[in-house]
Amino acid sequence: MIMQSLMREPMNAHRLSSELDLNYRTVEHHLRVLAGNGFVTAVGKRYGETYFPSKKVAENGHCITDMVERYGGKA
């Protein structure tokens, strides 16, 4: 869900948590994991950090779409 949202539009953790109806700390955790594994990049500082799909994700977005379709949105 987070990756799909960021592929549509870059946003910060607060907006993601609101749009996805998820706990802010949960979203923060998953963004750190995604960033640590090279799936997202952050621009800005702290609270206002805006997250974008990384270059490799942007180039291979169809793979994420395929995973979401295959695993029912659990990717």
Secondary structure, 3 states (H helix, E strand, C coil): CHHHHHHHCCEEHHHHHHHHCCCHHHHHHHHHHHHHCCCEEEECCHHHCEEEECHHHHHCHHHHHHHHHHHCCCC
